[in-house]
Amino acid sequence: MTSSLEAPRVLLRRIREIMARPEAGEDRLDAIVVEIAANLVAEVCSVYLRRRDGSMVLFATEGLNKEAVHKTHLKRGEGLVGLIAEHADLLNLSEAQEHPAFSYRPETGEEIYHSFLGVPILRGGESAGVLTVQNQTPRSYSEEEVEALQTTAMVVAELIASGELAAGDVLDAEGRQNMALLNGISLSPGIALGQAILHEPRIIVTDLFADDVPRELQRLEKAMGKLRATIDDMLLGGDPSVSGEYRDVLEAYRMFAHDRGWNRRLSEAISTGLTAEAAVERVRNNTRALMVRQIDPYLRERLHDLDDLSNRLLRVLAGRTTAAEEGIPDNTILFARTMGPAELLDYDRDRLCGLVLEEGGVASHVAIVARALGVAAVGQVPGAVDYVESGDKVVVDAASGEIFVRPSQNVLTSYSDKVEFEARRQEQYAQLRDEPAVSQDGCEIDLQINAGLLVDLPHLDESGASGIGLFRTELQFMISATFPKAGQQTEMYTAVLEQAGDKPVVFRSLDIGGDKMLPYLRHAKEENPALGWRAIRMALDRPGLFRTQIRALMRAAAGRELHIMLPMISDIAEFLAARDLLDKEHQHQERHGHSRPTRVHLGVMIEVPALLWQLDQLLPMVDFVSVGSNDLLQFLFAADRGNIRVSERFDPLSPAVLKMLGDIVDAAERHKVPLALCGEMAGRPLEALALIALGYRSISMAPASVGPVKSMIRSMSAGDAAEKLRALLAANETDIRTHLESYAANYNIIV
């Protein structure tokens, strides 16, 4: 062992002995600063801890006036100590008083000291305090001394985390501020009160000192090999959630995992006497302190990669898995950077009440599953995982997109009242379950639900809906590791129809491709996946895939009527080609003597604007049509509904949208073709009011929306609403929403 590593190892051994003493935390901290001063031949060693308001307080010292302890305070960012805490970076100065940030405190008696070395005490990536040494003689401290002080700072961080240094308003046991307010976008409505659980929980390092350095080096080497293999498997093994930005993240992980410099720094940290886990935490903190100062946003973003990779390595070393495999407590609010739909389904739905994602848009697959499970979910929350520890109290307001981490009692009380109010309102909706959705002037509206998984089916009876207006068949494919065979598909569709009973189910044929690629299907990367090779376009190019699904649907619906809806039709020729494939499959079933549906109703989703100018030719050929407002509005406005910057930019109640939707109603009435609308627009009471005013009599929505929409319908007059909307459109009003809100308020319509 080289002599350069002896000093920190000797210091660690001495501190280890101090930590084992049966003394109070502050007494041990006093002993630690004495030991550091002696080991580094420093005349001063001091510890400053951060208070909740960001200011610093002198907590222990060897060399400065003892009377200054707990009395010397520095404002946030004030002085050399404040500067270190703010930037989470060390300072090594031969003439401290010449530094522009130097702040003189006469009560400490530090005016005689020139040289200064300070390092941040890091906990969970945040500065919980600062550890300093000083000397009268001007000098620069060596790399070995810096190494020793940084290592010792980890020990002090453990004292802070244990809660043994609590005093006054110094930070809590985890070294974090009391309450944090995070903001994102709503993925699934609702309010959740519970405790945070990390999807991939961080490991808190408590065992710092190595008994056997060679063994720790072996543990590190073995864990690094396993980590690299795991990342390679995720990239190459066909995980459906590994795509897009998540794939880019994993590529960055792989780059870090194979970085020789990272591996070397970990080995050197172990050689100073740390365990493999402590070495990972130590190198993570040091690297983080360097990267956080980078101006380049790309390099700053790599902080998340470093944190994730370090956490993964810690889990490998500890033999830990994900929270889903370990089990979760009641009222769990799950935090994750990103997540696939299959991963969310791994959790106990009875214990899961909330979800917070750093990524994820409204149209993401995990958002669809969250809505199906009735889990309040918020996405696009930058740095969410870094703000929480497992067990933190959390409030998720998925209506406003706000997340309160470690909320105050006032916030908890306020949201508890909201939850109780919402529960009472849901009871009122439940009482309407068996009541018809009929307006005050006798107009009956057919309310149906959107579904895609078997877990959705209980909502059919719970909501009082008349059927399933949209069953997304692709969700079964998205959560499967391999392509579901015809038999598996038949079992799935049979189970859906059996649970639906005599209520109709409209099965949408596979809407995969583009942004919903299956990992087991080869597909070239596309610049604009939503506009690319997807849905009916893929089905016609892969007729075997399409016919396999049609065959499974026909067998499942034997002896009853079957409704099939084709997505993304943009030209009549596509409908004719798909109908031809369906006819061939029907003939195949008949030729082989298989039981068949009593009738197949073939419909089309209106979601590509080009189809609007072909309705008079198309409608006589189809059995029904359904407006897919999500994609139709996205294409109409050329605004990606998954892009937070533009998704809320255009109002679905704008005149352009309402006139377009009204034209579809007129065309359907001319040709006497059943018409429905099955997008998210239908699930919002005010938008539903506008749809009914336009003439829509069948709308399909998320199960949780049925109650509020039915309540609205029973309080409105469809005829009056139609007259009001016609007048607004005729007057060329631009802000239709505001006028409809006033109309609803004036006529006591519950929106």
N, C-alpha and C positions, 0 to 999 in steps of 0.2 A: 504494500500500500504506500502510495507516495505521501511525502510529508505535507503536501498541500491539502490533503484530505484529513489530516490528523486533528487540526484545531476544531472543526465543526463536529467531528466524531467524539472528541473529548467533552466538548460543551454539551452535546446531546446526552452523553452518559450521565453527566452531572445533573442536567435538568430532569432526566428520567428519574433520578433518585429523589429530587425535590418534589416532583409530581406524585410520587408514591407516598409522601408524608401525610399523616392524618391531621392536616391543618386546614384552616379556612382558605378559601381561594385567594383573598387579598394577601394573606401571609405568605402563601406560596409564590404569588406574583412578586412580592417584595424580595423574596429569596432569589427568584430568577433574575431580577435586574442586577442584584449584587453579583451573581455568578457570571452574568454576561460581561459586566464591567471588568471583573477580574480576568476573565478568559481572553478578552479582546484588548486588555491593557488600556481601557478607557477610563477617564475620570468621571464620566457621567453616563448613566443608562436610564432612560425614562420610557414610560408607557403612557400614551394618550388614547382615550377611548372616545368614539363618536357618540354624540347624543342624538335623540330623535329629530332635532331640528337641523342636524348636519354640523353643528359646532363640535369642538373638541375640548375635552377636560383632561388635565393631568391626573393620572390615576395611581402611578407609582414611580419612584425615582431613587436612584443611588447617585449622589453627587450634587443635585440641586437642593434648594431649601425644602425640608420636609413639610414646612408649614404651607407650602404652595400646593400640596397634593389636595385635590378636590376643590381648590380655590382658583387655580389658573384656568381660564377659559379662552378659547380662540373661536372667533366667528367662523362660519362656513367659508372655507377657502382662505382663511387668514393665516399669515405666517408660513414658514417652511412646512410645519406640520399639516396645516390646512391644505397646502398645495399638494403634498404627498397623498393625503386622503382623497382629494378631489380627482386626481389623475391616476391613482392606484399605481404609482411608480416611485422608485427610490430616488434619493438625492445624496450625492457624495461630494461634499464641499470642503476645501481646505481653508476657506475664509467665509464662513456662513454669514457674517454680518455685512458682507459686501453684496450679497444676493438681494435683488430688488424686492423679494417677497419676505425678507426677514422682518419679524415683528418682535420688538423688545418687551419683555415682561420683567420689571424690576424686582418683583417679589420672588422670582426664581433664583436670582443671583447668577444668571448664566452669562453676564457680560464679559467674564474673563475667558470664556471658551471660544476658540476660533474654528477648529475643524468640526465637522458635523456629518453624520451618516444616519439617514432615516429610511425605513422601509415600511410599506403598508402592511397592516395585519388584515389579511383577506379571508373572508368567510362567504362562501357561495358566490364568489366573483365580485363581492362588494367590499369596500374598505370599512372594517369595523373599528379600526384604530390605527395607530402609528407607533412603531418601536424605534427609538433613537439612541445613538451614542455620541459623546462629544469629548474633545480634548482641548487643553489649552494651547498646545503646540500645533501650528498649522501643518496639516498633512492630508494626504488622500488615502483612504482606507483601501486595503488590498482586496482582490477578488475573493480570497479565502475568508476575509472578515465579513465581506458582504454576504457570502454564502452562509456563513454561520448565523448572521443576524436574520436572514430571510428564513432559515430553517427554524430558528427560535420563535419567529413570529407565528409560525404554524401552531406551536405549542400554546402560545397566548390565545390564539384563535379558538383552540379547543376549550380553554378556560372560559372564554366568553360564551361559547356555545353551551357549556354545561350549566350556565346560569349562576355560577358561583361568584361572579363579579358584579352582579346586579346591584345598582345603587342609584337612587333618584331616578332621573329620566334617561340614564344611559340605555343604549339599545337593548332590545329583548334578548332572550337566550340564543336566538338564531342569528343575532347580529343584523337584523333587518328592521326597517321602519314599520310602524304599527299598521297603517292602512295604505293600500295602493289602489288607485282607480285605473283600470285598463279599459280600452275601447276597441270595438270591432264592429262587424256587421252580423245581423241576425241570420242564422242558418235554419233554426227551428224555433218556433215561438214558445214562450213560457218563462216562468221564474223558478229558479232553483236555489235552495238554501242547503248547504251541506259542507263537506270537507274535501279539500283538494287531494287528489291522488294522481301521481304522475304515471302516464301510460308506460313510460320507461323510467322507473324511479331512480333518482340519484342515490349514490352510496355515500353516506356520511363517514368520513375516515376518522376513526377514534384510536386505532392502534398505529402509532407513529414510529416506534423504535424497533429496529430489526434485531432479533437475537442471532440470526444466521444470515449474513450478507450473501454468501454464495447461493443459499437456498432461495432468497428473495429474487436474485438475478435469474435463477432458473424459472421461478414462478412467472416473472415478467416475460421471459422468452416464450414460455408455453402459452400464456394468455394472449400475447401479441399474435402468435400463429393462429390461435382460434379466432381472434377478432378479425384478422385479415380474411380467413376462410369464410366467416359469416357474412362479411360485406360482399365478397365475391359471389357467394351463393345468392344473396339478395339481388345482385345485379344480373346474374345469369340464370337464376332458378325459376323465373316465371311468376314472381309475385305480382298479382294484378294491381297492387297499389304503387308499384315501382315504375313510375312514368313521369314525364314532364320534369317539373322543377325538382321533384323528389329524387329522380334519377340523377340529376345534376348534383344534388346534395351528396348522394352516395358516391358519386365519382370523386367529389372533393374529399369525402371520408377516406376513400381508398388511397388518394394521393397522400393524405396525412398519415394513414396507417403504415404506408410503405416508406415514409420519410426517414432517412437514416439519421438526420439531425435530431428528430424527436426521440427516436429510440436511444441515441447516444446520451441525450440529456436525462432521460429516465434512468439509464444505467448509472450515470454519474451521481444522480441524486440518491440512488440506493447505496452507492459506495460510500456516501457520507454517514450511513447508519440508519437510513429510513427504510420502512417497509415498502413493498412495491406499491401499495395503495397510497401511502403518503407521498411517494415519489411522483405518482401521477398527479396528485393534487398540487404538489409543489411546482412541477413543471407547467401545469395548466395555469396556475396563478401568475407565474413569471412571464409566460408567453402572452397571457391575456393583458398584463400590464404594459407590455410592449406594443401589442396590436391595437389597444384601445386608443392610443394616441395618433394612429394613422389617419390621415385626411382622406385617403383613397377609400371610397365607400365599399369597393369590392373587398379590400383587405379587412375593413371593419366587419363586413358580413361574415367573414371567415371565423369570427369569434364564435358564432353559433356552431359552426362545424367543429371547432376545437372543443367546445363544451360538450357537444353531443358525443364526439368520439372519445373524449376522456371519460364520460359517464358510461359509455358502452364498455370501455376497457375495465373500469372499476367493477361493473356488473359481472364481467367474465372472471375477474380475480376473486370476487366474492361468491361466485356460483349462483348469482341471482338471475331471475327471469323477469318477465313483464308482470304488471299488476293483474292482468287477466288470468295468468296462470297461478298467481299467488292467492287470488281471491280479493274482493273489495268489501269494505264496510257499507253499512246502510247510508243512504244519502250521499253517495259518492259523486263528486264533480271531477270529471276526468280532464286532465291537461295533457296536450300533446302538440308536437310541432306539426305533424301531419299524420294521417291515419287512413287506411283503406276501409271499405265497408265491411269486409270480412272480419277485420280486427275488432271493430265496434261490436259486432254480433257475438264475439267471444265473451263479452262481459255479461254478468248477471243483470238482466233487465230490471229485476225487482229492486236492486240496490243502486242502480245508476239513475241519477236525476238530472245531470248537467254535463255539458261537453264544451271545452274551450280549446280552439285550435289556432296556431300561429298562421296557418295557411287555410285553404278551403274556401270555396265560394258557394253561393246559394244553390248553384246547379251541380255541385260536386256530388259524387256518389255517396260519400259518408254523410253529407247533409240530407240526402234523400232517405237514408236509413235512419238517421236521427229523428227525422219527422215521422217516419213509420213507427218508431219506438216511443214517440211522445217525449223525447228527451230535449230539454231546453239547450240550445246550442248557439255558440257565437264563434265566428271565424275571423280571419284577417286581424289577429291580435298580436302585433309584433312583440317578441320577447316574452310572451306569456309564461313559458316554462321557467324562465329565469327568475320570475317574481315570486314563485311559490315553493313551499316545501310540502311534502305529503303530511296531511293532518291539519294544514291551515284552514281556518274557517273561510268560506267563500260564498258570495251572493252573485248569482248570474241573472241579469235582467236581459233576456233574449229579445225583448221588444225594443229596447233602446240600444242594445249592443254593449251595455256596460257590465263590467265585472269588478266587484269589490273584493279585494284580497285582504284578509284580516280586518273585516269591517268593524266600525265602532258600534257600540250598543244602540245608538240612535238609528244607524242604518239597518241593523238587524231588526229592530222593532218595527221600523217603517215597512220593510219588506215582508216581515211576518204578517203584518196587517194586510198587505197586498195579496199574499198567498191565501189568507183566510177569505178575503173578498172574492178572489178568483174561484176558490173552492165553492163558495156560495153561489156564484154565477154559474159554475158548471153544474151544480145541482139543479138550477133553474133550467139549464139547457137539457139536462137529463129528463126533466119532467115533460119536455116537449118531444121526447124521442118518438113516441107513438102518435103524436099529433101531425096532421098533414101540413105540408109547406104550402099554405094557401093564403093569398093576399086578402086584404079586407074587401076588395071588390070581386073576390071569387076566382082569381087567377091561380091555377095550381102549377107549382114548379117542381120538376123532378130533380131531387138532390141526390147525387151519387158521390162515391169516394174514389180517389186515386189509390192504387195499391201496387205492390210489386214483390211482396214476400208473404209467406204464410203467417208471419207475425202480424200482418196487417188485417187478416181476416176477422178476428174478434171485433175490430172496430166497426164492421159492417152492421152488426146488431146493436152495439153500444151507441152508435151515433144515430141510429134510426134511418140510415140512408136506404134508398130504394134499390141500390145495386152498385156495381163497380163500373164506373164509366171509363176507366183507364187502368188496365193491369199491365205494368211494365215488365214484360217477360225477360228483358235483358238482365235484370238484377240477379236472377238465379245463375246466369252465366258469369257475371262479374265476381261473384263470391265463390266460384268453383275453381279449383286448381287445374282441372282439365275440362275439356268440352263435354257437357252433359250428353249422354247417349239418349237415343230415342226413348228407351224404356224409362230412364230417369226423368225425362221431360214429361212423359205421359203420367207418371206417378205424381209429379208436381201439379200438373194441370187438373188431374182428377181430384186431388186433395182440395184445390181451390174451388172447383165446381161443387164438390160435396159440401164444403163449409158454407158456400154461398146459398145452398138450397135452391129455392125457386126464384131467387133474385138474379137478374141478368149480370153477366160478366163480359166486358169487352176486352179481349186480349189484343194488345198491340204487338205485331210481329217484331222481331229483333231490331232494336234501334241501337246497334253497336257500330263501332268504327269511329273515326274522327277522334273526339276527346273521350270516347268510351271504348277504347281498344281492349280486347281480351288478350292476355299474355300468351295464350297458346295458339293464337292466329298471327301469322306473319303479316306485317303491315309496314309500309314505308312511312317515314316521318313526313308530316305535312305542315306547311306554313300556317294554314288556316283550317284546322281540323273540323270545326263546326260546319264549314262549307265544303268539306271534302268527301272522301269515300266512306260513306256511312249509311246506315238504315237500308232503305229499299235499293240504293245503289249497290251496296255490298251484296244484298240478297240476290239481285239479278245476276251479279257476276259470280256468285257462289250458289247456284241453284240447288245443289245438293244440301247445303246448310238450310236453305229456306224450306225445301220440301220435307226435310227431316222434322222441322218444327211443325209444319202444317200437319204432317202425319200424326205426330204426338197429340196435337190439339184435337184432331178428328177422332182419334181413338178415345181420348179422355171424355169427349162430348158425345159419345155414342148414345143414341136414343133421346137426345135433347137438342135444342137449338144452340148454335155456335156463332159467336160474333167475333170477327177478325178485323182489325184495323191496320191499315198500311201506313207507315210513317214516311215523311220526307218526300212524298210524291210531288214532283215539280213539272211533270208532263204527262198527258193522257197516255202516251205510249208506255210509260213505266207501269201505270195501272193495268193496261191491257196485258203486258208481259207477265206481271205478277198473277193476274187472274188466270192466265193460261197455265201457269205452273200449278196453281191451286186446282184447276180442272183436271189436269193430268194426275195429280195425287188423288183426287176424288175417284177418278176412273181406276187407278191402281188399287185403291181400297175395295172398290166394287168388284173388280176382276178377281181379287183374292178372297172374296167372301167375308171381309172384315165388317164389323158393325160400324155404322156411320151416323153422323148427326142427322136429325130429322130435317134440318135446314141449316145452311151456312149463310150468314149475313156478312157480306164483304163491304167494308167501309174504308174511308180515306181520312187521314188527318190533314187538315188545311193548315199548313205551317210554313209553306214556301210562297212568297208573294206572287211568283209567276203563275201559280194555280188560280189566282183570283180572276184572271182574264180567260180562263178555260172552263169556268163553272157551268155555263150553259151547255157545253159539250159533255162535261164529266158527270154532272148530277144525274142524268137519265140512266147512267150505267151502274151507279152504286146503290147500295141498300141504305146507307146512312153516311153522314159526315160529322166530324168533330173538329172544332177549332183548337189547335195547340197554341195557345196564346203566348207561351214562353218563347218558343222559337220564332213564331210569326212576328212578334214585336221586336225581337232581337234583329231579325233580318230587315224588318221595315225601317228601323232607325239606324241600321248598320252599327249597332252598339252591343258589344260583347256583354252578355248578362253575367258573366263570371268576372268581369273587370270592374273593381270597385269605383274606378274613376268615372266610368260612363254608365254603369248599370242603373244608377238612380237619376241619371241626367234627364231622361224623357219620361213623361207622365202617361201611363196607360189610359188615362181619362182625357187625353188631348183630343181635339177635334179630328185629327187625321185618323187616329185609331178608331174612334167611335163611328166615323163615317164608313171606314173600311168594314168594321164588324156589322154595321147596319146593312151594307151591300150584300154580305154573305147571308144574312137573314132573308133579305128580299129574294135572292136567288133560290134558296132552299124552299121558300114558300111557293115560288113560281113552279118548281118541279115537284112539289109535295114530297120532299126528301127529309127524313128526320135529321134534326140538327142539334148538336150539343157543343159545349165548350169545356175543355178539361185542363186549362192552365191554372197557374197560381192566382191569376186575376179573379177567378170565380170564388176563391176562398176569402176574399176581403169584402165585408158587408157593403161598403160604399160602391165598390166596383161591381159587386153583384147587383146592386140596385140599378146601376146604369145598364148592365147586360139585360136585365128583365125589362127595363124601359125600351131597349132596342128590339125586344121580341124573343130573346132566348128563353126557352121554357125547360131546358135540361142543362144543368151545369154540374161539373164534377170537381172535387176539391180534396184537400187533406182532411182526414177524419175529424180532427180537432176544429175544423172550420164549419162543420155542418150545423152545430148548435147556434153559433152567432149568426150565420146566414139565415137559418130558418127563423130565428127570432126577428131578424130584420124584415123578412118577407111577410110575416104575420102582422107587422105593424105598418105596412105600406099599402098604397093603392097603385097597382100596376098601371092602370089607365092614366091616373094623374101624373105618375112619374114619366110615362111616355110623352104626354103633352109638354111637361116641363123640359124634358131633354130635347124634344123637337124644336121648341122655342129657342133654347140656348144655341143649338146648332144653326138655326135659321138666322139668328142675330149675330152670327160669327163671333161669339164669345170665345176668348182664348183660354180663360181660366175656368174650365168646366168644373173642376174639383171643388173650388171654393163655393161656387153657386150651388152645387149639389149638397155640400155640407150645410149650407144655410137652409136649403129646402128641407133637408132631413130634420134639422133642428126645429124649424117652424111647424112641421107636421108630426112631430114626436115619433119619427122613424128611428129605430134603434140601430145606429151604425157605430 
